[in-house]
Amino acid sequence: MRDTTINDCRIIDLRKIHDVRGNLTPIEGGVDVPFDIKRIYYLYDVPGGESRGAHAHKELYQLIIAANGSFSITLDDGTEKRSYNLNRSYYGLLIVPGIWRDLGDFSSGAVLLCLASEHYDADDYIRDYNDFLNYKKR
C-alpha cells in the first residue's frame, strides 16, 4: 500500500450505548471497522516521556483507541504529517497500511487498545524511517 496517504486515515466515532449503570461500546469487524479483526493488543504502563510506535506496516490496518487516559499519535505518509490526541474511549483512529506512526504523550494510567486486521507478522513492519521513505517512493 505504497500509495496511501494520511487522508486515508480517519477518526471513527464508535457507537456508545448509554446506561445509568455505565456505558458500552461494541466494536464488530466489518461493521464498526472496515476490516475483520484478527488480533487485539494493548499498551499500558508506558513511563512518562517515553514514545512507542515508530514504524509502518505494509498490509496491516489498525483501529487505535484510548481505552483509558490519553496519548498522541503522529501519522506520516512520507510527504505530510498529522497529529491526533486520543482521549475518548468511543473514538478510534483508523490507520491504513503504508503510514508511519509515532505514539507519545501518554497520560498516567493510559491504555492504548489496538484492533488489527492481521495476525502478527514481523515481515509486515517497516521499522527504519529511511526504509519507509524508500518504500513510499517505489
Backbone bond lengths (Angstrom), bond angles and torsions (degrees), N, CA, C in turn:
res aa  C-N    CA-C-N  psi(-1)  N-CA   C-N-CA  omega(-1)  CA-C   N-CA-C  phi
1 M - - - 1.454 - - 1.529 109.77 -
2 R 1.289 114.79 57.13 1.458 120.15 -176.90 1.522 113.00 -69.30
3 D 1.335 117.80 -23.64 1.459 120.21 -173.62 1.532 113.70 -94.16
4 T 1.331 119.05 7.14 1.458 120.60 178.63 1.535 110.22 -72.81
5 T 1.328 114.98 152.86 1.457 120.95 177.10 1.524 109.16 -128.62
6 I 1.316 116.35 171.10 1.469 118.97 178.43 1.525 110.86 -65.27
7 N 1.322 118.12 -17.64 1.470 120.59 176.40 1.521 112.14 -70.56
8 D 1.332 117.66 -14.74 1.460 121.67 175.59 1.525 111.44 -83.06
9 C 1.321 117.15 -11.78 1.462 122.93 177.50 1.526 107.84 -93.27
10 R 1.334 116.28 149.96 1.460 118.05 -178.67 1.529 110.78 -161.23
11 I 1.323 113.65 160.06 1.462 120.39 172.58 1.523 108.12 -79.85
12 I 1.307 116.10 131.78 1.459 122.19 174.92 1.520 107.36 -107.34
13 D 1.317 115.51 124.00 1.456 122.37 177.62 1.528 107.05 -84.49
14 L 1.307 116.33 105.56 1.457 121.66 -176.71 1.526 110.74 -79.20
15 R 1.308 114.99 153.65 1.467 119.93 178.35 1.528 109.74 -62.27
16 K 1.312 115.30 141.60 1.461 120.39 175.68 1.518 107.29 -129.07
17 I 1.313 115.31 116.26 1.459 120.73 178.43 1.520 107.13 -99.00
18 H 1.333 114.85 111.58 1.471 120.82 -175.84 1.519 109.95 -87.58
19 D 1.314 115.11 138.91 1.459 122.67 177.25 1.521 106.24 -148.25
20 V 1.297 117.66 147.56 1.464 120.41 179.56 1.523 111.69 -60.88
21 R 1.333 117.01 -20.78 1.466 121.37 179.46 1.521 111.99 -86.20
22 G 1.334 117.16 -5.61 1.461 121.69 -178.57 1.513 110.67 135.00
23 N 1.304 115.99 163.73 1.462 121.51 -177.50 1.520 110.84 -93.76
24 L 1.332 114.92 156.19 1.458 122.49 179.14 1.527 107.71 -133.62
25 T 1.321 116.61 132.96 1.466 121.48 174.75 1.523 108.19 -122.92
26 P 1.336 116.64 106.50 1.461 119.30 176.37 1.527 110.27 -84.32
27 I 1.330 116.63 145.03 1.465 121.39 177.52 1.519 107.15 -133.86
28 E 1.323 115.43 118.70 1.455 121.09 179.89 1.522 109.34 -118.73
29 G 1.344 115.62 131.33 1.452 120.56 176.67 1.512 111.13 -62.09
30 G 1.332 116.98 136.40 1.448 122.19 -178.80 1.520 114.03 78.61
31 V 1.338 117.61 -7.18 1.463 122.43 178.09 1.525 109.43 -114.59
32 D 1.324 115.82 -62.88 1.464 121.15 -179.51 1.515 112.22 -89.10
33 V 1.316 116.93 -23.57 1.464 122.87 175.76 1.532 107.59 -126.66
34 P 1.323 117.63 148.18 1.467 120.33 -173.89 1.533 114.30 -83.42
35 F 1.322 116.88 32.35 1.464 120.94 177.06 1.522 108.78 -154.46
36 D 1.320 115.70 160.68 1.455 120.77 172.14 1.522 107.99 -77.85
37 I 1.307 116.66 138.06 1.461 122.08 -177.88 1.526 108.79 -87.68
38 K 1.338 115.98 118.09 1.464 120.53 179.96 1.522 112.91 -110.76
39 R 1.342 116.59 -15.28 1.467 119.20 -178.43 1.516 108.34 -151.81
40 I 1.309 115.69 143.84 1.464 122.98 175.71 1.521 107.24 -131.22
41 Y 1.323 115.91 133.60 1.463 118.93 172.72 1.514 108.48 -144.76
42 Y 1.315 116.40 165.52 1.454 120.23 177.98 1.518 110.43 -142.48
43 L 1.323 113.76 149.16 1.465 122.59 176.06 1.519 107.74 -108.02
44 Y 1.305 116.69 139.84 1.457 120.96 178.96 1.516 108.99 -156.37
45 D 1.314 116.46 167.53 1.471 123.07 -178.32 1.528 112.15 55.01
46 V 1.330 116.42 35.80 1.464 120.15 176.68 1.532 106.96 -74.56
47 P 1.320 118.43 121.22 1.473 120.45 -178.41 1.525 111.32 -61.51
48 G 1.328 115.90 146.77 1.460 121.18 177.64 1.522 111.20 -53.60
49 G 1.324 115.78 136.93 1.455 121.14 178.23 1.520 114.48 85.61
50 E 1.327 117.59 -10.23 1.467 120.72 179.86 1.525 110.29 -82.83
51 S 1.322 115.67 155.06 1.460 120.99 175.34 1.519 107.95 -123.77
52 R 1.315 115.51 159.51 1.465 122.91 179.60 1.526 107.66 -133.88
53 G 1.295 115.36 -178.72 1.461 119.54 177.98 1.511 110.18 83.85
54 A 1.314 116.35 -114.77 1.467 123.52 -178.70 1.526 110.84 53.54
55 H 1.334 114.56 53.84 1.456 121.18 176.25 1.525 109.42 -163.32
56 A 1.319 115.09 172.04 1.457 123.02 173.39 1.522 107.57 -132.38
57 H 1.319 115.75 167.52 1.461 121.80 175.78 1.519 109.20 -122.70
58 K 1.319 115.58 147.71 1.462 121.01 179.14 1.522 111.73 -82.79
59 E 1.340 118.32 -35.97 1.467 121.85 -174.14 1.528 114.53 -128.12
60 L 1.309 117.80 -17.00 1.459 122.41 -170.75 1.531 113.13 -79.34
61 Y 1.326 115.68 132.29 1.463 123.14 168.52 1.515 107.43 -98.85
62 Q 1.339 116.79 145.58 1.455 121.07 178.91 1.523 110.34 -138.38
63 L 1.322 115.55 147.37 1.455 122.02 167.15 1.514 105.53 -117.57
64 I 1.331 116.38 119.58 1.463 121.71 -177.32 1.525 108.61 -108.92
65 I 1.327 114.92 130.86 1.463 122.57 -175.00 1.524 108.93 -129.25
66 A 1.319 116.84 140.21 1.462 121.55 170.51 1.527 106.64 -84.81
67 A 1.327 116.93 92.81 1.464 120.81 -179.91 1.521 110.71 -66.96
68 N 1.333 115.38 -28.25 1.465 121.44 176.85 1.523 108.07 -154.53
69 G 1.310 117.21 144.28 1.459 121.01 177.56 1.516 112.20 70.00
70 S 1.324 115.39 -150.22 1.462 120.01 -176.91 1.521 110.64 -149.32
71 F 1.328 114.72 161.74 1.459 122.83 175.92 1.516 107.39 -164.49
72 S 1.313 116.03 166.80 1.463 120.56 178.73 1.524 109.50 -112.73
73 I 1.325 114.51 151.89 1.462 122.36 175.62 1.516 107.24 -131.27
74 T 1.320 116.47 126.34 1.459 121.29 173.00 1.520 107.76 -107.82
75 L 1.331 115.03 122.84 1.457 122.07 178.37 1.516 109.18 -101.47
76 D 1.327 115.98 146.01 1.461 122.15 -174.96 1.519 107.45 -144.28
77 D 1.338 117.45 124.76 1.461 120.55 178.13 1.519 112.55 -103.15
78 G 1.334 116.64 11.82 1.460 121.52 -179.07 1.509 112.82 94.61
79 T 1.325 116.76 -15.10 1.461 122.69 178.78 1.522 111.27 -123.48
80 E 1.317 115.43 -40.78 1.461 121.50 -174.41 1.525 109.41 -131.95
81 K 1.350 115.89 151.01 1.464 121.93 176.88 1.525 109.23 -123.23
82 R 1.332 114.77 149.33 1.465 120.64 176.31 1.521 107.80 -146.24
83 S 1.335 116.79 136.65 1.468 121.24 -179.34 1.520 110.84 -111.36
84 Y 1.318 114.58 146.79 1.461 123.34 177.59 1.511 108.42 -129.81
85 N 1.323 116.44 145.44 1.452 121.76 170.95 1.513 106.79 -113.04
86 L 1.321 116.41 114.26 1.462 120.08 179.37 1.517 108.98 -97.12
87 N 1.329 115.61 128.08 1.465 120.31 -177.65 1.526 113.27 -150.94
88 R 1.329 117.40 13.74 1.462 122.39 177.97 1.526 108.32 -130.36
89 S 1.326 116.84 133.53 1.462 120.65 -175.46 1.527 113.30 -76.38
90 Y 1.312 117.94 -3.54 1.470 121.05 178.19 1.532 112.15 -109.21
91 Y 1.335 116.93 13.94 1.460 122.48 170.76 1.518 108.36 -118.44
92 G 1.315 116.22 137.54 1.451 120.69 175.38 1.514 109.54 -127.68
93 L 1.309 116.65 145.21 1.457 121.57 177.22 1.521 108.11 -100.48
94 L 1.324 116.23 115.72 1.459 122.05 176.48 1.517 108.17 -81.24
95 I 1.327 116.00 123.20 1.464 122.03 177.37 1.520 107.47 -116.78
96 V 1.311 115.71 122.67 1.466 122.06 -178.73 1.525 109.68 -89.96
97 P 1.335 117.69 164.92 1.459 119.82 177.21 1.525 111.90 -60.33
98 G 1.325 116.24 155.71 1.454 121.53 176.12 1.512 114.83 78.73
99 I 1.333 116.61 21.92 1.474 121.63 179.58 1.525 108.01 -123.81
100 W 1.328 115.98 126.99 1.467 122.05 175.80 1.518 108.21 -76.52
101 R 1.330 117.34 140.09 1.458 120.47 178.05 1.521 110.82 -134.02
102 D 1.347 114.23 139.93 1.457 122.96 173.34 1.516 107.58 -123.70
103 L 1.316 116.81 134.15 1.458 122.97 -179.67 1.517 108.87 -113.83
104 G 1.326 116.66 138.46 1.461 119.72 178.89 1.510 111.92 -163.94
105 D 1.322 115.49 -171.08 1.465 122.95 178.21 1.526 112.65 54.63
106 F 1.318 117.39 40.65 1.460 121.01 179.95 1.527 110.00 -69.03
107 S 1.319 116.64 128.42 1.461 120.37 175.28 1.523 108.85 -76.50
108 S 1.322 115.98 163.46 1.452 120.60 176.35 1.527 108.79 -61.00
109 G 1.307 117.17 129.55 1.461 121.20 179.15 1.521 114.81 81.13
110 A 1.329 117.58 7.61 1.469 120.10 -178.55 1.529 110.74 -65.15
111 V 1.331 114.73 141.37 1.462 122.03 174.28 1.523 106.96 -129.18
112 L 1.334 115.69 118.30 1.458 122.10 176.22 1.520 107.21 -96.62
113 L 1.324 116.57 122.81 1.455 123.10 177.70 1.517 108.16 -105.99
114 C 1.328 116.40 129.36 1.458 121.04 -179.23 1.520 110.56 -122.56
115 L 1.323 116.39 126.64 1.457 123.41 172.75 1.520 106.23 -104.61
116 A 1.321 116.96 126.66 1.459 121.06 -173.08 1.525 111.34 -121.22
117 S 1.324 115.25 149.04 1.461 121.77 -176.31 1.522 113.34 -80.65
118 E 1.325 118.04 -13.89 1.463 120.95 -175.60 1.523 110.47 -137.83
119 H 1.312 115.49 160.56 1.458 120.79 171.64 1.526 108.49 -69.88
120 Y 1.322 116.93 161.49 1.457 120.82 -179.70 1.530 110.26 -58.58
121 D 1.338 115.69 133.68 1.460 122.82 177.14 1.523 107.18 -146.42
122 A 1.313 116.94 107.36 1.470 121.17 -177.29 1.528 111.88 -58.57
123 D 1.333 117.84 -29.81 1.467 121.01 -179.29 1.522 112.88 -72.10
124 D 1.324 117.91 -13.57 1.468 121.72 179.17 1.530 111.84 -80.95
125 Y 1.319 117.70 -15.16 1.462 122.25 -176.60 1.524 111.86 -83.65
126 I 1.326 115.84 142.78 1.464 123.25 165.57 1.522 104.53 -116.10
127 R 1.313 117.50 110.10 1.470 121.35 -171.72 1.526 113.95 -103.31
128 D 1.313 117.41 -10.33 1.463 121.30 179.30 1.528 108.27 -108.96
129 Y 1.339 116.90 127.89 1.461 120.56 -175.17 1.529 112.36 -62.47
130 N 1.318 118.51 -39.25 1.469 120.30 177.97 1.528 111.14 -65.65
131 D 1.331 117.57 -36.91 1.468 120.42 174.47 1.526 110.37 -63.60
132 F 1.323 116.28 -38.42 1.467 121.01 176.87 1.525 110.75 -61.08
133 L 1.333 117.40 -47.10 1.462 120.29 179.98 1.528 110.77 -61.82
134 N 1.311 117.31 -39.49 1.466 120.45 176.77 1.523 111.37 -66.07
135 Y 1.315 117.10 -39.42 1.468 122.37 177.65 1.525 110.22 -59.97
136 K 1.320 116.84 -43.62 1.474 120.72 -178.67 1.519 111.98 -69.25
137 K 1.315 118.16 -27.54 1.481 121.63 -178.24 1.522 112.41 -78.78
138 R 1.337 117.55 -22.90 1.477 120.54 -177.26 1.496 111.90 -69.81
